[in-house]
Amino acid sequence: MKEEKEEGGRLDYGYIGLPMNVDEILGKDFWIFANITAAMLPSFTEPVKLTASISIFVRSGRFKFSNNLITYDFCGPAIVNIRNGETLQLLSISPDFSASFIVMSKFFVEDIFLHINDMQNLSAMARHPVAKIPEDIVAKFESLYKSLQLVSSDNSNPQMLKALQHSIIAFYYRYAYRCYELLESSPDSAARLSDRFIKLVKDKFKTERFLEYYAEELGVTPKHLSRTVKAQTGYSAASWIERFLILESKILLKSTNLTVQQISDNLNFPTQSFFGKYFKKNVGVSPKLYRNS
């Protein structure tokens, strides 16, 4: 690991042991880094849409982040799973934060889920990106991450990826399922309705703007849907649609070279002018000013 200094409030890749060429990570199916501390992490102020899945073993400390606009604030030991295509924003971490990260490609994860799709607690895992780790199996997580790091460093093994996958699968069946047992038994019908609504909005917000569509798809009245989602999440159902639109707009403006017109078309606004007014009303500045800020 390089002993490089922080520059301009942001740590460079070498400091936390990342390859200087990010393609070295993006081109791999599996990447792991153990023992990351608060001092090693940069300050993220913008949301990032992930192109890979991330599993974070939080040993200690407080970790606050936003995943698809829902805020999670918890203390370790805990396991965090964020899937490919989801949006992550780091909000704050405590000075005693310590964690290990695993980054997995879409194909790597799909192979794992082919084997665990009958796991009893799979639905709870899908609904809850954060789960507390029972104290008596924290050491098992430590052993797993150390083992995965050793296996992934053996480039002479032609079956390395299979070895990694089967190690993870066996661990879920032997230990990790326990993290989700309480979560599986806890959700009521209102929580399930909110979960289903948010998932549906995430899939359809680009083309479906009206609450009536979502209520019909979920088999409830618009009034019941709005009241339930507000009670469960603190935001109205209509606000969730708006929040996903604004979030996607920000991501496209900051992380792509698409023109404002192309972004407007991508999000199915009738005109670029309408999109600009909508964005400024919700963000406070025009799309062009936001992109250049």
Backbone bond lengths (Angstrom), bond angles and torsions (degrees), N, CA, C in turn:
res aa  C-N    CA-C-N  psi(-1)  N-CA   C-N-CA  omega(-1)  CA-C   N-CA-C  phi
1 M - - - 1.461 - - 1.525 109.84 -
2 K 1.287 116.85 135.35 1.455 120.32 -179.27 1.516 110.58 -78.84
3 E 1.307 116.03 142.08 1.451 121.15 177.23 1.533 108.31 -96.30
4 E 1.296 116.70 69.40 1.454 120.80 -178.11 1.520 109.96 -100.68
5 K 1.302 115.80 156.00 1.454 121.34 -175.25 1.514 111.02 -90.85
6 E 1.309 113.49 161.59 1.454 120.34 175.77 1.516 108.42 -76.64
7 E 1.328 115.99 134.88 1.458 120.70 -179.57 1.507 109.56 -125.27
8 G 1.337 115.93 127.22 1.451 120.74 177.20 1.513 113.36 61.14
9 G 1.345 117.81 28.96 1.450 120.56 178.68 1.506 113.97 79.37
10 R 1.330 119.29 4.90 1.457 121.74 -177.58 1.519 109.42 -134.26
11 L 1.302 117.08 131.53 1.452 121.42 -178.92 1.513 111.00 -82.67
12 D 1.334 116.88 141.13 1.463 117.71 179.49 1.524 109.62 -83.20
13 Y 1.357 115.03 169.13 1.453 120.65 -174.57 1.525 112.13 -60.77
14 G 1.335 116.36 -38.69 1.447 119.08 -176.28 1.520 112.82 -61.73
15 Y 1.329 116.42 -31.69 1.455 120.53 -176.63 1.523 112.42 -62.28
16 I 1.335 117.28 -38.44 1.462 119.02 -178.00 1.521 111.81 -100.98
17 G 1.339 116.46 13.95 1.444 119.38 172.95 1.516 115.11 85.79
18 L 1.329 117.77 11.01 1.451 120.35 178.20 1.520 110.06 -81.89
19 P 1.346 117.92 149.02 1.465 119.04 174.44 1.522 110.24 -60.77
20 M 1.313 117.16 143.54 1.455 119.96 178.42 1.520 110.79 -62.88
21 N 1.342 117.03 -31.78 1.454 121.59 176.96 1.521 107.98 -94.41
22 V 1.338 116.57 108.28 1.467 120.66 -175.44 1.523 111.28 -61.81
23 D 1.328 118.27 -25.29 1.463 121.05 178.18 1.527 111.96 -58.97
24 E 1.337 115.79 -24.47 1.461 118.96 178.21 1.525 111.13 -64.02
25 I 1.342 116.85 -28.68 1.456 120.81 175.71 1.529 110.00 -85.11
26 L 1.321 115.45 -49.31 1.455 119.57 -175.45 1.515 112.52 -62.22
27 G 1.332 117.00 -25.73 1.454 120.36 -179.08 1.512 113.48 -85.57
28 K 1.338 117.07 -1.93 1.450 120.76 -178.60 1.527 110.69 -102.27
29 D 1.340 115.65 156.16 1.460 120.22 176.02 1.519 111.58 -86.45
30 F 1.327 116.97 -20.89 1.459 120.47 -176.25 1.525 109.24 -147.78
31 W 1.309 115.08 134.29 1.465 120.41 178.06 1.520 107.88 -146.09
32 I 1.317 118.22 139.39 1.460 121.86 -177.44 1.524 109.87 -136.46
33 F 1.338 114.15 143.10 1.461 119.55 171.90 1.522 108.10 -139.23
34 A 1.302 116.96 123.80 1.465 122.10 -176.47 1.519 111.28 -100.35
35 N 1.316 114.77 155.43 1.464 122.76 171.78 1.527 113.77 60.76
36 I 1.312 116.31 51.35 1.466 121.00 172.66 1.525 108.47 -85.14
37 T 1.321 116.13 133.63 1.462 121.37 179.34 1.522 109.95 -112.91
38 A 1.324 115.94 171.63 1.463 120.94 -178.75 1.518 111.60 -59.89
39 A 1.319 117.34 -36.27 1.464 121.30 -177.55 1.520 112.50 -67.27
40 M 1.337 117.15 -20.77 1.468 120.69 -177.39 1.522 112.95 -86.57
41 L 1.328 117.00 -14.54 1.462 119.58 -173.69 1.509 111.47 -94.92
42 P 1.336 116.53 138.14 1.461 120.21 174.72 1.515 110.30 -75.92
43 S 1.303 116.37 169.76 1.453 121.24 176.55 1.523 109.45 -91.61
44 F 1.324 116.67 115.97 1.456 120.75 179.61 1.525 108.87 -94.80
45 T 1.308 116.48 127.67 1.458 120.00 179.67 1.519 111.97 -115.28
46 E 1.318 117.87 -9.12 1.458 121.87 -178.52 1.527 110.02 -120.25
47 P 1.331 117.58 147.31 1.464 120.24 175.80 1.517 111.42 -68.53
48 V 1.326 116.05 148.50 1.458 122.39 -179.44 1.519 108.73 -128.15
49 K 1.322 117.13 128.60 1.462 120.67 175.05 1.518 108.06 -88.68
50 L 1.331 115.97 123.78 1.460 121.18 -173.46 1.520 111.87 -80.26
51 T 1.324 116.31 140.65 1.457 122.01 174.94 1.525 110.47 -104.71
52 A 1.331 116.66 7.79 1.468 122.62 176.50 1.523 107.20 -147.58
53 S 1.318 116.13 167.17 1.462 120.67 176.66 1.525 109.53 -92.65
54 I 1.333 115.25 145.53 1.465 120.56 -178.68 1.520 109.37 -125.50
55 S 1.316 115.85 134.54 1.464 122.06 172.23 1.525 107.59 -119.64
56 I 1.331 116.44 124.81 1.460 121.46 -175.99 1.522 109.41 -119.41
57 F 1.311 115.65 121.93 1.461 121.99 174.00 1.527 107.15 -95.51
58 V 1.331 116.31 103.51 1.461 121.72 -179.15 1.529 108.25 -89.84
59 R 1.324 116.19 110.72 1.460 120.81 -178.69 1.528 111.39 -75.37
60 S 1.324 114.52 -47.13 1.463 119.32 -174.30 1.518 109.44 -153.15
61 G 1.328 114.55 166.13 1.453 120.15 177.52 1.514 112.87 92.49
62 R 1.313 113.66 171.17 1.465 121.51 179.80 1.516 109.24 -101.21
63 F 1.324 116.45 138.07 1.461 122.61 -174.73 1.525 107.94 -134.36
64 K 1.324 116.72 119.91 1.461 121.36 179.26 1.516 108.85 -120.93
65 F 1.328 116.88 124.83 1.456 120.82 -179.67 1.521 110.09 -148.23
66 S 1.315 114.90 166.07 1.457 121.78 176.57 1.522 108.82 -115.36
67 N 1.326 116.54 130.30 1.453 122.46 177.84 1.519 108.29 -124.94
68 N 1.357 115.59 114.41 1.466 119.94 -175.55 1.528 111.66 52.04
69 L 1.339 114.99 42.52 1.460 124.06 174.01 1.522 114.24 76.57
70 I 1.325 118.72 0.48 1.454 121.54 176.09 1.531 108.02 -100.34
71 T 1.330 116.60 129.19 1.460 121.51 -176.17 1.528 111.21 -91.28
72 Y 1.332 115.14 134.71 1.465 122.46 177.28 1.522 107.95 -122.14
73 D 1.321 115.35 132.03 1.459 121.54 -178.62 1.528 107.03 -134.47
74 F 1.326 118.01 112.97 1.458 120.22 -172.28 1.522 110.38 -151.25
75 C 1.316 115.75 172.16 1.459 122.52 177.01 1.525 109.57 -121.74
76 G 1.342 115.83 147.53 1.442 120.06 177.19 1.525 111.47 -73.07
77 P 1.330 117.85 164.49 1.477 125.91 5.65 1.531 111.43 -80.37
78 A 1.339 115.03 136.37 1.455 120.86 -179.21 1.524 109.04 -155.76
79 I 1.325 115.38 161.70 1.462 121.57 175.73 1.525 108.18 -116.67
80 V 1.317 117.05 133.54 1.465 123.46 -179.08 1.521 108.14 -120.15
81 N 1.332 116.90 126.07 1.462 121.55 177.66 1.519 109.52 -122.66
82 I 1.331 116.42 118.57 1.463 121.93 179.53 1.516 107.98 -121.83
83 R 1.336 116.35 125.95 1.451 120.84 -169.90 1.527 113.52 -91.00
84 N 1.307 113.90 158.88 1.455 122.27 173.86 1.525 110.37 -51.34
85 G 1.341 116.50 132.96 1.454 121.00 178.66 1.512 114.14 92.11
86 E 1.336 118.00 -12.27 1.458 120.51 178.59 1.529 110.21 -85.81
87 T 1.324 115.00 161.96 1.462 120.77 -175.37 1.520 110.43 -107.86
88 L 1.319 115.89 126.98 1.462 122.85 -176.14 1.524 110.05 -117.68
89 Q 1.327 114.93 137.92 1.462 120.38 171.53 1.529 108.29 -139.44
90 L 1.323 116.55 119.64 1.453 121.90 177.08 1.527 108.67 -77.97
91 L 1.334 116.41 124.61 1.461 120.61 -177.10 1.524 112.25 -100.85
92 S 1.327 116.63 -46.41 1.466 118.66 177.43 1.517 110.01 -165.82
93 I 1.334 115.61 153.76 1.457 122.30 173.36 1.523 108.55 -138.69
94 S 1.316 116.46 151.38 1.455 120.41 -179.76 1.526 110.18 -85.47
95 P 1.332 117.54 159.09 1.475 120.44 -178.44 1.526 113.90 -59.45
96 D 1.335 117.67 -26.53 1.467 120.12 -178.44 1.527 112.66 -91.29
97 F 1.342 117.01 14.21 1.464 121.32 -179.94 1.529 110.97 -63.63
98 S 1.334 115.56 134.30 1.462 122.12 175.89 1.515 108.26 -145.59
99 A 1.334 116.43 133.28 1.463 118.84 -176.05 1.517 111.09 -157.22
100 S 1.335 114.98 165.54 1.461 122.58 170.35 1.528 107.83 -122.25
101 F 1.333 116.21 142.82 1.456 121.98 -176.81 1.530 110.58 -116.55
102 I 1.323 115.92 139.44 1.455 121.77 169.03 1.523 107.57 -121.20
103 V 1.326 117.09 130.35 1.466 122.35 175.27 1.525 107.90 -112.57
104 M 1.341 116.52 127.34 1.459 121.16 -175.27 1.522 110.62 -129.47
105 S 1.321 116.74 136.58 1.455 120.85 178.61 1.525 110.70 -69.74
106 K 1.318 115.55 162.83 1.468 121.28 178.00 1.522 110.85 -56.42
107 F 1.321 117.02 -41.31 1.459 121.08 -176.94 1.528 111.00 -69.78
108 F 1.320 116.62 -38.53 1.462 121.36 178.14 1.531 110.06 -61.47
109 V 1.335 116.26 -45.67 1.465 121.42 -178.47 1.522 111.32 -68.04
110 E 1.341 116.61 -40.69 1.462 119.65 179.66 1.524 111.30 -59.76
111 D 1.322 117.10 -38.97 1.466 120.70 177.79 1.529 111.20 -63.55
112 I 1.330 116.55 -37.08 1.464 119.97 178.51 1.527 110.43 -66.35
113 F 1.332 116.21 -45.63 1.457 119.58 -176.83 1.520 112.97 -68.48
114 L 1.317 117.87 -21.93 1.455 120.08 173.42 1.524 110.74 -61.55
115 H 1.346 115.80 -28.67 1.452 120.39 -177.14 1.529 113.33 -94.30
116 I 1.331 118.18 -24.20 1.466 119.34 -176.29 1.524 112.66 -111.57
117 N 1.344 118.25 13.99 1.463 119.46 -177.06 1.526 113.84 -68.44
118 D 1.333 117.46 -7.97 1.457 120.13 175.64 1.527 112.14 -103.92
119 M 1.333 116.58 6.99 1.456 119.62 -179.30 1.518 110.41 -64.85
120 Q 1.303 117.35 135.22 1.457 123.09 -172.76 1.524 112.79 -58.12
121 N 1.326 118.02 -38.34 1.460 121.67 -174.93 1.526 113.65 -97.56
122 L 1.319 117.87 17.38 1.460 120.85 -175.01 1.523 112.19 -62.74
123 S 1.341 117.86 -38.54 1.464 120.38 -179.63 1.524 111.24 -64.91
124 A 1.330 116.78 -37.49 1.470 119.59 177.37 1.516 110.73 -66.40
125 M 1.327 116.84 -38.48 1.453 120.92 177.99 1.526 110.99 -63.22
126 A 1.324 115.99 -38.39 1.461 120.19 -179.87 1.519 111.77 -69.03
127 R 1.343 117.60 -34.71 1.465 121.52 -177.22 1.518 112.89 -80.77
128 H 1.327 116.78 -27.93 1.465 120.21 -171.64 1.526 111.12 -120.26
129 P 1.316 118.42 106.18 1.463 120.17 179.02 1.525 113.56 -69.72
130 V 1.334 116.77 -16.74 1.462 120.50 -179.11 1.525 109.86 -122.15
131 A 1.332 116.50 133.44 1.468 121.26 175.77 1.520 108.99 -140.53
132 K 1.309 115.92 136.82 1.457 120.54 176.38 1.527 109.42 -70.68
133 I 1.328 116.10 145.05 1.459 121.58 178.02 1.526 108.58 -98.79
134 P 1.335 117.98 123.12 1.470 119.49 175.93 1.527 110.86 -55.85
135 E 1.311 116.11 139.57 1.465 121.14 -173.87 1.529 112.65 -56.05
136 D 1.336 117.45 -34.55 1.455 119.26 -174.30 1.520 114.26 -75.92
137 I 1.359 117.35 -6.77 1.467 118.33 176.56 1.534 112.90 -119.43
138 V 1.330 116.70 9.72 1.472 119.80 176.06 1.524 110.27 -59.12
139 A 1.324 116.63 -42.65 1.470 120.25 -179.99 1.521 111.43 -63.48
140 K 1.340 117.15 -29.57 1.469 121.14 178.05 1.526 110.17 -67.00
141 F 1.343 116.86 -38.53 1.459 120.72 176.07 1.525 110.59 -64.50
142 E 1.326 116.25 -40.93 1.466 120.02 177.08 1.527 110.17 -57.79
143 S 1.317 116.42 -45.85 1.465 120.76 -179.07 1.516 111.48 -64.73
144 L 1.332 116.45 -40.06 1.464 120.04 179.96 1.520 111.18 -60.51
145 Y 1.325 117.46 -49.37 1.462 120.62 -175.94 1.531 111.26 -66.24
146 K 1.333 116.73 -36.24 1.466 119.27 175.93 1.523 110.69 -65.05
147 S 1.343 116.04 -41.17 1.460 120.68 179.27 1.527 111.16 -64.85
148 L 1.326 116.58 -43.52 1.469 120.34 179.86 1.521 110.99 -63.49
149 Q 1.333 115.94 -36.86 1.466 119.32 179.15 1.529 110.86 -65.06
150 L 1.322 116.46 -40.69 1.463 120.72 178.33 1.524 111.47 -65.81
151 V 1.323 116.78 -45.21 1.469 120.95 -179.08 1.522 110.68 -63.49
152 S 1.333 117.39 -43.50 1.464 120.94 -176.49 1.521 112.68 -69.84
153 S 1.328 117.03 -19.00 1.468 120.20 179.71 1.530 112.52 -86.41
154 D 1.336 116.76 -6.84 1.466 120.83 -178.67 1.528 109.91 -91.42
155 N 1.314 116.87 83.54 1.459 121.26 -177.49 1.528 113.58 -71.27
156 S 1.325 116.53 -9.71 1.463 119.25 179.10 1.526 112.17 -81.23
157 N 1.324 117.25 -10.95 1.469 121.48 -178.13 1.523 110.23 -88.59
158 P 1.341 118.94 111.56 1.470 120.57 -179.50 1.526 113.20 -68.82
159 Q 1.338 116.74 -15.52 1.465 121.80 179.43 1.531 111.98 -104.18
160 M 1.330 116.31 24.03 1.459 120.26 -174.48 1.526 112.09 -57.61
161 L 1.337 118.63 -47.47 1.459 120.94 -176.84 1.519 111.51 -63.81
162 K 1.329 116.97 -39.48 1.464 120.42 178.15 1.528 110.12 -65.43
163 A 1.314 116.12 -39.62 1.464 120.10 178.30 1.530 110.53 -62.40
164 L 1.330 116.98 -41.72 1.458 121.49 178.07 1.526 111.32 -64.14
165 Q 1.339 115.96 -46.76 1.463 120.35 -179.05 1.520 112.05 -60.60
166 H 1.312 116.24 -46.76 1.468 119.32 -177.14 1.525 111.54 -70.30
167 S 1.322 117.74 -29.26 1.463 120.54 174.54 1.526 110.21 -64.49
168 I 1.329 116.41 -43.25 1.467 121.21 179.94 1.524 110.78 -67.46
169 I 1.339 117.06 -43.86 1.464 121.28 -179.99 1.522 111.07 -60.49
170 A 1.327 116.46 -47.60 1.466 120.71 -179.92 1.527 110.98 -61.76
171 F 1.338 115.95 -37.92 1.463 119.74 -179.13 1.528 110.68 -66.11
172 Y 1.329 117.96 -41.06 1.463 120.35 179.54 1.520 111.00 -62.37
173 Y 1.327 116.74 -43.02 1.459 119.71 -179.45 1.532 112.18 -70.49
174 R 1.327 117.46 -30.58 1.458 120.20 -176.50 1.526 113.26 -88.12
175 Y 1.344 117.63 -39.79 1.455 120.07 -173.54 1.532 114.95 -128.59
176 A 1.331 118.01 -49.39 1.466 120.89 -167.09 1.523 113.64 -64.83
177 Y 1.325 117.89 -24.76 1.465 120.46 179.94 1.529 110.91 -56.76
178 R 1.325 116.84 -28.38 1.461 121.04 -177.63 1.530 112.57 -65.82
179 C 1.321 116.87 -25.82 1.465 120.82 179.11 1.526 111.59 -65.71
180 Y 1.335 116.48 -22.52 1.463 120.81 -173.18 1.525 113.55 -109.22
181 E 1.326 117.93 -0.83 1.464 120.22 -178.25 1.523 112.63 -61.59
182 L 1.340 116.97 -47.43 1.457 119.87 179.90 1.519 111.80 -67.58
183 L 1.322 116.58 -36.47 1.469 120.52 179.41 1.516 111.08 -66.78
184 E 1.325 117.30 -33.49 1.456 121.55 -179.20 1.524 111.42 -66.04
185 S 1.318 116.39 -34.60 1.456 119.47 -175.16 1.528 113.50 -90.90
186 S 1.348 116.54 -8.87 1.463 119.10 -171.96 1.524 116.86 -88.42
187 P 1.346 121.75 -32.52 1.457 118.73 -170.75 1.523 113.12 -69.51
188 D 1.337 116.45 139.05 1.456 120.83 174.43 1.517 108.97 -99.58
189 S 1.319 116.44 -176.66 1.467 120.27 -175.40 1.521 111.93 -64.65
190 A 1.333 116.84 -34.17 1.470 120.15 179.35 1.520 110.65 -65.84
191 A 1.341 116.61 -42.72 1.466 119.98 179.05 1.516 110.59 -64.57
192 R 1.324 117.12 -40.55 1.469 120.27 179.63 1.520 111.05 -65.07
193 L 1.336 117.04 -38.41 1.464 120.01 178.45 1.526 110.54 -64.22
194 S 1.320 117.09 -42.48 1.467 120.62 178.25 1.517 111.20 -63.90
195 D 1.336 116.74 -42.09 1.467 120.63 177.94 1.523 110.75 -60.21
196 R 1.324 116.32 -45.70 1.469 120.78 -178.86 1.522 110.69 -65.31
197 F 1.332 116.95 -39.39 1.461 121.10 179.78 1.528 110.87 -63.55
198 I 1.334 117.36 -48.41 1.459 120.88 -178.31 1.519 110.88 -62.75
199 K 1.324 116.93 -40.93 1.461 120.30 177.43 1.522 110.62 -62.60
200 L 1.338 117.23 -41.53 1.463 120.84 -179.69 1.527 111.03 -66.80
201 V 1.327 116.89 -40.45 1.470 120.67 177.18 1.526 110.13 -62.36
202 K 1.332 116.54 -43.43 1.460 120.98 179.08 1.526 111.23 -57.06
203 D 1.334 117.13 -35.77 1.460 121.42 -178.30 1.521 113.14 -83.09
204 K 1.352 117.32 -27.32 1.470 120.31 -167.82 1.525 115.63 -120.57
205 F 1.344 118.78 -0.39 1.464 119.13 -170.41 1.522 113.81 -62.70
206 K 1.328 117.51 -23.71 1.467 119.24 -179.17 1.524 112.29 -69.28
207 T 1.303 117.26 -27.00 1.469 120.22 -175.55 1.524 113.58 -116.90
208 E 1.341 116.97 -22.88 1.469 119.71 -176.91 1.524 109.89 -116.51
209 R 1.341 115.92 112.39 1.455 121.58 -175.84 1.541 113.04 -103.97
210 F 1.321 117.66 -16.15 1.459 120.54 -169.61 1.523 111.89 -100.72
211 L 1.323 115.51 139.03 1.451 122.73 -176.90 1.526 111.86 -61.91
212 E 1.333 116.43 -31.63 1.465 120.40 -178.24 1.530 111.92 -58.65
213 Y 1.328 116.86 -36.95 1.471 120.62 179.47 1.527 110.29 -61.50
214 Y 1.340 116.92 -47.36 1.454 121.39 -176.54 1.531 111.20 -68.26
215 A 1.334 116.52 -38.63 1.460 120.09 178.62 1.529 110.70 -63.16
216 E 1.323 115.88 -42.44 1.474 119.60 179.40 1.526 110.90 -65.36
217 E 1.331 117.05 -42.30 1.463 120.72 179.49 1.530 111.58 -62.95
218 L 1.330 116.46 -33.15 1.463 120.74 -176.65 1.525 112.81 -94.79
219 G 1.320 116.94 -2.80 1.456 121.18 175.11 1.516 114.76 73.48
220 V 1.342 116.88 32.35 1.466 120.89 177.90 1.523 108.68 -134.48
221 T 1.334 116.95 171.52 1.459 120.03 176.81 1.527 109.48 -81.30
222 P 1.330 118.00 152.59 1.471 120.01 177.06 1.530 112.63 -55.51
223 K 1.339 116.78 -38.52 1.458 120.34 -179.25 1.520 111.19 -64.46
224 H 1.330 116.71 -44.22 1.473 120.42 179.75 1.524 110.88 -65.72
225 L 1.330 116.58 -41.20 1.457 120.91 179.50 1.517 110.80 -62.06
226 S 1.325 116.58 -47.77 1.462 120.75 -177.96 1.523 111.13 -63.23
227 R 1.334 116.49 -43.45 1.469 120.93 -179.04 1.533 111.10 -64.80
228 T 1.329 116.26 -41.82 1.465 120.69 -178.16 1.525 111.55 -68.01
229 V 1.321 116.91 -46.50 1.463 121.03 -178.79 1.525 110.57 -63.81
230 K 1.326 116.88 -40.02 1.463 121.09 178.53 1.525 110.62 -62.44
231 A 1.328 116.65 -43.65 1.457 120.88 -178.73 1.520 111.77 -66.97
232 Q 1.337 117.29 -34.95 1.460 121.73 -175.91 1.521 113.13 -81.81
233 T 1.334 116.94 -34.88 1.467 120.44 -170.61 1.522 114.94 -117.33
234 G 1.321 116.82 -16.12 1.453 119.51 -176.76 1.518 113.59 88.09
235 Y 1.337 116.88 -5.39 1.467 122.18 177.70 1.524 109.22 -122.39
236 S 1.330 116.07 144.45 1.454 119.08 176.85 1.521 109.94 -70.03
237 A 1.332 116.20 161.80 1.461 120.48 178.85 1.523 110.78 -61.13
238 A 1.328 117.25 -41.05 1.467 120.52 179.39 1.523 110.92 -64.01
239 S 1.334 116.72 -35.18 1.458 120.28 178.55 1.512 111.75 -65.02
240 W 1.347 116.87 -35.14 1.460 119.34 179.02 1.523 111.18 -63.32
241 I 1.311 117.37 -41.05 1.468 120.56 178.31 1.523 109.55 -61.48
242 E 1.320 115.63 -45.92 1.465 121.34 179.97 1.527 111.44 -63.61
243 R 1.326 117.29 -41.13 1.460 121.23 -177.99 1.531 111.53 -65.33
244 F 1.336 117.09 -40.13 1.458 119.42 177.70 1.524 110.85 -65.97
245 L 1.318 117.52 -37.86 1.464 120.95 178.24 1.526 110.94 -63.19
246 I 1.321 116.83 -46.54 1.452 120.94 -179.05 1.525 110.96 -67.62
247 L 1.326 116.87 -40.88 1.461 120.46 178.55 1.522 110.96 -60.33
248 E 1.331 116.75 -47.28 1.468 120.22 179.78 1.525 110.58 -64.44
249 S 1.328 117.05 -38.28 1.464 120.76 177.62 1.523 110.76 -60.07
250 K 1.321 117.31 -45.12 1.466 121.75 180.00 1.526 110.94 -62.55
251 I 1.323 116.13 -43.49 1.464 120.43 -178.74 1.525 110.60 -63.86
252 L 1.322 117.25 -44.90 1.462 120.84 -179.51 1.527 111.05 -65.34
253 L 1.327 116.55 -36.96 1.465 119.79 179.81 1.526 111.85 -69.96
254 K 1.326 117.14 -36.59 1.463 121.17 -175.38 1.526 113.78 -88.50
255 S 1.337 117.61 -29.74 1.465 118.61 -169.34 1.524 113.93 -116.76
256 T 1.325 118.47 6.03 1.468 120.55 177.10 1.527 109.84 -132.88
257 N 1.324 115.92 168.04 1.462 121.98 175.53 1.524 111.81 -100.56
258 L 1.327 116.95 13.71 1.459 120.10 178.23 1.527 110.15 -62.25
259 T 1.316 116.74 142.36 1.461 120.19 175.46 1.527 109.01 -72.04
260 V 1.327 115.50 164.56 1.465 119.80 177.89 1.529 109.85 -60.96
261 Q 1.329 116.64 -37.14 1.461 120.01 177.28 1.530 110.86 -62.80
262 Q 1.323 116.77 -43.64 1.465 120.53 179.86 1.530 111.37 -65.46
263 I 1.319 117.34 -37.26 1.461 120.78 177.44 1.521 110.16 -67.27
264 S 1.316 115.81 -41.76 1.462 120.55 176.41 1.530 111.00 -58.46
265 D 1.325 116.42 -43.36 1.468 120.77 178.32 1.525 111.06 -67.18
266 N 1.330 116.52 -41.42 1.460 121.63 -179.99 1.525 111.81 -59.19
267 L 1.323 116.13 -35.01 1.461 121.40 -178.04 1.522 112.40 -95.96
268 N 1.343 115.99 7.78 1.465 122.09 174.13 1.526 114.18 61.64
269 F 1.339 116.14 39.37 1.459 119.99 169.70 1.528 108.43 -82.74
270 P 1.338 118.25 147.07 1.473 120.02 -176.96 1.525 113.36 -63.30
271 T 1.349 117.01 -36.03 1.467 120.63 179.01 1.532 109.26 -146.29
272 Q 1.329 115.70 161.48 1.458 119.81 175.93 1.526 110.39 -63.75
273 S 1.337 116.81 -36.45 1.459 121.24 -179.62 1.532 110.78 -63.22
274 F 1.333 116.13 -41.35 1.460 120.65 179.46 1.531 110.08 -64.51
275 F 1.337 115.74 -42.22 1.464 120.35 178.05 1.523 110.54 -61.94
276 G 1.341 117.07 -44.21 1.461 120.75 -179.26 1.516 112.42 -60.62
277 K 1.334 116.21 -43.05 1.463 120.17 179.76 1.529 111.19 -67.43
278 Y 1.341 115.86 -39.97 1.464 121.23 179.04 1.526 110.36 -63.21
279 F 1.321 116.38 -44.72 1.465 121.37 -179.22 1.529 110.64 -65.45
280 K 1.314 117.21 -45.74 1.470 120.61 -178.29 1.523 111.06 -64.57
281 K 1.326 116.84 -37.14 1.465 120.56 178.83 1.527 111.01 -61.21
282 N 1.322 116.98 -38.19 1.455 121.27 -175.21 1.526 113.90 -91.20
283 V 1.335 117.33 -28.51 1.471 120.62 -175.10 1.521 111.96 -105.53
284 G 1.335 116.12 -29.35 1.459 119.35 178.63 1.510 114.45 103.74
285 V 1.353 116.38 -14.15 1.463 120.84 177.43 1.525 108.33 -135.88
286 S 1.314 116.72 164.56 1.454 120.89 178.64 1.524 110.47 -72.62
287 P 1.332 117.89 160.76 1.475 120.04 177.20 1.531 113.03 -55.52
288 K 1.332 118.18 -40.38 1.452 121.00 -178.83 1.525 111.26 -66.46
289 L 1.331 116.71 -42.26 1.460 120.06 178.93 1.530 110.39 -65.77
290 Y 1.329 116.42 -38.07 1.470 119.28 179.16 1.520 110.36 -65.03
291 R 1.331 116.30 -42.51 1.468 120.04 179.61 1.523 111.41 -61.40
292 N 1.310 117.60 -37.82 1.467 121.64 -176.20 1.530 113.78 -88.50
293 S 1.321 116.66 -4.77 1.473 119.62 -176.92 1.510 110.88 -74.96
